[in-house]
C-alpha cells in the first residue's frame, strides 16, 4: 500500500515542514524526487539527508507564484526521470492574524499569488504530463481554513477555499484520464508556519497555541508526522478510486 518504488514525485515547499517530511517518507519508500522551494539554501540539508539514504533527488529554486518556475519543475522531472507520477503542491504562506477590516490589499494579494496561483500553475503543467501518460496523483495542501471559517485569517481562508475549488474541479476534469486529485486540510499543526507565527496584541506564541487547541476535541495541535501519514495514504498506489476529496486531519474539529 505504501510502496512507491520507481515512482517520480514532485514536491513544492520542500525545504521545511510537511514538504521536507513527505520528501523523506516517499524517498524511504523508493520514490525518485524533484524538490522545489523559494528558499534554495534551505533545500540543501534536505537533499543531503536524502542523498545519504540513497534516494535519487533533484532540487531547484522555485517561486510557485511564477508559472515559469512551476513549469521548470515539471520539465526537470521529465528530463531526469522520464515522467511524473505524484505531485504535491505544498508551498504556502500565512499572514499575520488580523480582523478582515484591518487587512490591506498587499497582504490579500500575496495570499493569492502564493497559495492559489502556486497550486494553479503547478497543476496546469503537472496535469499535462499525467493526462498524456494516462495516470498520476496530485495532492494539494489546503487547510481546515479552506473548508470552514477562520477568524482573523480572512485572506488565508479565502485562498485555501480556492485550493479546494481547484482540487475538486481538476478531479472531475481529469478522472477519465486516470489522474486522481485530492486535498489535505490540516488543523493547526506544529510546523514552522505555526511555531514561528506572528502573534497579535502582544500575546505569546504559547498563548495563541493554547487558544487554537481549545477549539479542538483532542485539545491539542497536530503533529507534523500525523499530517504526513495522511498525505502518504492519499498518494498511495492502492487508493485508485479516491479522487476529488478534501481530507480533514483535524483532531475532530470538523465533527462539530
N, C-alpha and C positions, 0 to 999 in steps of 0.2 A: 504493500500500500504506500510506503514511503521510500520506494526505491527510485531514485532519479538518475540512475546510471546512464551516461551518454546524453542526457537532456541538456539543452542550452538555455540558460536562464539569464535574463537581463534585469537589473535592479537599479532603480534611481534612489538617490538619497542614501547611498550605501556606506558613507563614511562613519555613521554612528546610528544609535537607536535600533529600531526594527530592521533597517536596511542592512546594517553590519551583521546583525544576529541571524537574519534569514539567509544571508550570503553564506555564513559559516555552516548553517544547518543543511542547506542544499548541497554545498560543496562536500561535506562529510558523507553525503548520501549519493555521491557520484556525478553531480551536475558540473558542467563547464559554465563559467560565469563571465558576464560582461557587467562591470560595475561603473556607475557614474555618480558624481556629486559635484556641486559647485565648489566645494572645499576639496580641491585636488590634493592638497597636502595631507588632509585627514584620511584620504584613501590609502595612503602608503602603508600604515600599520595594518590595515585590514588585508591588503594584498600580501604583505609579508607573512601574516599568520596563515592565510590560505595556501600560499606557496609552500610553507613548511609542512602543510598537510597533504602536499602533492596534488592540490586542486589546480586545474587549468583555469587561469583567470586573466582577463584583460580589463584594464581600468582606464577611464578617460574623464577629464573635466567636463561636466555637463550642467549647464544652466537650463533647467526644464522649461523656463519661460521662453526659451529660444527654440523655434521649430527646427532650425539648422542643427542645433546640438542634439535634439531628440532623434532626428533622422540619422545623425552620425553614429549614435549608439547602436541603432538597429543595423546600420551598414557594417559596423565593426563585428557584430555577431555573425552576420552572413559571411563576411570576408575571412574571419578566423575560424569559425566553427560550422559554416555551411547552412545555417538556418537559425530559427528561433522558436523554441518550444514553450517557454514560460516568460512572461514579462510582469514584473511587479513595480507598479507606479507608486512609489512610496514617498518620494520627496515632498516635503510640505513645510509650511511655517505657520506660526500662530502669533497673533498680535497681542499687545498688552490688553488686559481686561478693562473695558470701558462700557458705559451705557451707550446705547445706539446714538443718542443725540450728541455725544462727545466725539464720535468717530469722524476723522477728516477723510477727504477724498483719496489722498495718497495711501493711507492705510487700507482703505477699502479696495482700491485698485491693485495694490500689491498682493492681497489675498487671492484675487482672481488671476493675476499674472502667473503666480507660482502654483497655487493649489488647484486651479481649474485648467488653465492653459497647459500646465505641466502634464496633466492627465490626458487632455485632448490631443496635444501634439504627440505624446508618446503613443497613444492608441492608434492614432492616424497612421503612423508608419509601422507599428507592430502588426496591426491588422492586415495590412497589405501583404506582408510576408506570410502570415498564418493562413490567410484565405488562399493564397497561391499554393501552399503546401498541403492544405486540407486538414489542418489540425493546429491546436495551440490553446494556451491557457493564459488569461490576463487576470491579474488581481490588483485592484485599486485600493489604496488605503484611504478610506473616508474616516468617519468618526461617529460616535454617538451624537455629536452635534450636527451630523448630516441626516439624522432620522428623527430628530426632535429639536426642541428649543434649547438654546444655550445662553442663559443670561450673561450679559456683559461680554459676549463674544459674537455679536451680530455679523461682522464681516466673515469671520471664520466659519460660523454655522451656515451662512448662505452659500459660501464657496463649497463646503463639504456636502451640502444638499445637491449642488450641481454635479459633484462627483458621482453621487448615487444616480442621478438622472442620466449621466453619460454612460454609466455602467449598465443600467437596465436597457437603454436604447441599443447600445452595441451588442448586448447579449441577444436581443431579438433579431437584430440585423444579420448577425454572423453565425447564429446557431446552425443554420443549414450547411455551413462550411466546416462544421465540427470544431468550432472555436468557442470555448467557454469564457465568459467574462463575469466575474463576481467582485464584490467589495467587502472589505472587512471594516467594522465600525467599533473601534475600541472605546471604552470609557477612559477616564483619566488614568494614565499609565506612567510609571516611573522611568520615563526616557528623558534625555536632556531637555526636550521641549517643555516638560513639566518641572523637572528638578531645577532648571535654570530660568524659570519663567520670571517675568517682571510682575511684581505684585502691586496692587493699588493701595493708596491711603496709608502707607507706612506699615502695612501688615507684613509679617514674616512669611516665608515660603511654607514653613511648617503649619502656620495658622490657616493659610489658604488650602493646603492639602487636607487638613482636618475638616474644613468646610465641605470640600469636594467629597471626601469619604463618607460624611454623614448622610449624603443622599444616596448611598449605595447599600442595598440589603446586606452585603457582606461586610460593610463598614470598614472598607479599606480600598486603596487604589490598586490598580492592576500591576502585575509584574510583567516586565517585557517578555520574558520567556513564555508566559501564558498566552500572550497575543501571537507570538511567533509560532507556537504549536498549532494554533488555529490556522495561521497562514499556510503552514506546511500542508495541513489537511485539505485546504481549498485548492492547493496546487497539485494534489496527489493525482497520479495517473489513474487511480481507482475511482475517482469521483466523476465519471464520464457523463452523468446525467444531471449534474448540478450546474446551472448557469442562471444569470440574472438575479442572484441572491445578494442580500446585504446581511452579513452575519454579525450580530452584536456580541462582542466579547466584553461584558459589562458588569459582571458580578450580580446580575439580576435586575439592573436598573430598568430595563425595558419591560419587565414583567409587571410594573406598576400600572 
